[in-house]
């Protein structure tokens, strides 16, 4: 079953889809082995993994290349951040084609100007709604696999207000988008209102240290959300764990104690080390 079909299947089941954020093969494998049904390629995490802040500095090709690494590493569906679609309708068309070829199940396209910035930062700017809807129409028309999912993200809530974000999201759904993603609900009241006001499936984004209040995922499900993405749950953890380990190494001059540490061989087993070890000798003469 293809990843888009698999994600479509998950959307028909009871229960919310929980998609922790990943940015490379290691984090992707950890999410899959933890038993999650889907994952999310975070644009912020991808940007930081290449040495940049999430300020719209990465190109389409860089984002697609990272998505291809992640889909190659795991078999669960990948939802990918496609930023603004990287230009006008022409660029959006190519963006959809490239992410499809990379094996992702869904992308989200937003209504910020290009270059964009992280949805939880101040100073965002929006394109006019007509321009945004034209890009959504182009994205819908460009997909080759009808199961490939187009998620319409709007950042209007922290720029032009909550009602404009609802207007833009519903217009995107009417234009053919599959799921609405209102970035940065600022209060519990807004979180509760989104599924009631949106005329279609809704995605909730919960960011560590972000603008949206943190809620239990079961509560998000009960409110009517179909997908929750958690872009920073692993990046924030990595920052904290690495800072701690490096401080201990610096201060003690010896290898830090790492909870849950395993052998080198065991770490490689999580990446199919046994399979590759077998190939090493499988084709040699007896």
Beta strands, then each sheet from edge to edge (+ up, - down):
strand 1: 17-22
strand 2: 38-41
strand 3: 77-81
strand 4: 106-109
strand 5: 149-154
strand 6: 179-182
strand 7: 201-205
strand 8: 227-230
sheet 1: 1+ 2+ 3+ 4+ 5+ 6+ 7+ 8+ 1+
end
